[in-house]
Amino acid sequence: MAFALTGARVFDGETIHSGLAVVIEGGRITEVVPGEKLASGIERRVLNGGLLMPGFIDVQVNGGGGALLNDNPTIDTVRRIAESHRKFGTTGMLPTVITDAPEVLSKAIAAVKNARAENVPGVLGIHIEGPFLDKERKGAHELRFIRELTAADLTWIANADCGNVMLTLAPNRVSPDLVRALTEKGVLVSLGHSEASYAEVTKAMASGARAFTHLFNAMSQMNGREPGMVGAALADPESYCGLIADGYHVHDAAMKVALAAKPRSRIMLVTDAMPTAAGGPDSFALQGRAVHLVQGKLVLDNGTLAGSNLTMDEAVRYCVERLGVSLKDALRMASLNPASFLRRDHELGRIKSGYLASLVHLSDDLQVLETWIDGK
């Protein structure tokens, strides 16, 4: 049965409107009309203020609610991560598996594939972060699992068959020909964890690489004579940049530089969340190594950052309250921009007729009140 959400301002992906009714039927938005023009027979669900917007989309989620995909790559883990982050507005995500043994990566792909087959709400695909990385910029990735990408790897990555497949790789460790082969098979290649030169990065981008994983973190930095990965990311107007806006991964000033340099349509907020996020415990084990939440940030015993304790609603609030980003830009960075990166902006990231009814209702102070995924 059709129903209409009314009583809240509506952010349609571009503009904030007042007085609109969003009609939902069969999991999709069927029309968006002024409230006074809503047909009398349609059930009204009054939201009593706040802001109705497209749901958050997070393309880098390692864990949440005490669960970690690497630790237990099963459908139950995927479900728990999705359910935990949904409470904080994430209605679409890529569960993320980081560098690990081949059997762990295989099980993670199977878990996401099974989750999608069973219609676990909000699972759009998988992000495989590694293992084809640069050992010089491994971050919290386990050195013993980092390896070269081979032609044989193309098969299992391209045949993952679990929705959107995002792969983070190091452009100085993977040839442009292999990058091109991946992108031609529909893989969303993102560059990260690398000491690559500007020239190496631009070759990978010319071969189809589409994004940069957690901008500024675990990558060659920019200087006057060698722009590195950061310089390549900031100079290119078309590539997407994931940004962890938690105040620990990137200095506020550096984030403001990125926001000034890149088109706002190419910045997408990510959490890089770990099991502590979205209601989890204060510590966990990552491949046998202890990770602790210390004054808001997650660190290994040697002080290395190991993901984040962030949720998407917190990232949005951080951008608005600390970085001075306009509300509309911050909301786009959490919804329409990642939908566009995933090539799903024809059905996600907007409140518009024909789009999936994956929505979040925020209070005036940007706290999550309610979510819908495919109208439920």
Buried (B, 14 or more C-beta within 10 A) or exposed (E): EBBBBBBBBBBBBEEBBEEBBBBBBEEBBBBBBEBEEBEEEBEBBEBEEBBBBBBBBBBBBBBBBBBBBBBBBBBEBBBBBBBBBBBBBBBBBBBBBBBBBEEBBBBBBBBBBBBBEEEBBBBBBBBBBBBBBBBBBBBBBBEEBBBEBEEEBBEEBBEBEBBBBBBBBBBBBBBBEBBBBBBEBEBBBBBBBBBBBBEBBBBBBEBBBBBBBBBBBBBBEBEEEEBBBBBBBBBBEEBBBBBBBBBBBBEEEBBBBBBEBBEBBBBBBBBBBBBBBBBBEEEBEBBEBEBBBEEEBBBBEEEBBBBBBBBBBBBBBBBBEEBEBEBBBBBBBBBBBBBBBBEBBEBBBBBBEEBBBBBBBBEEEBEBBBBBBBBE
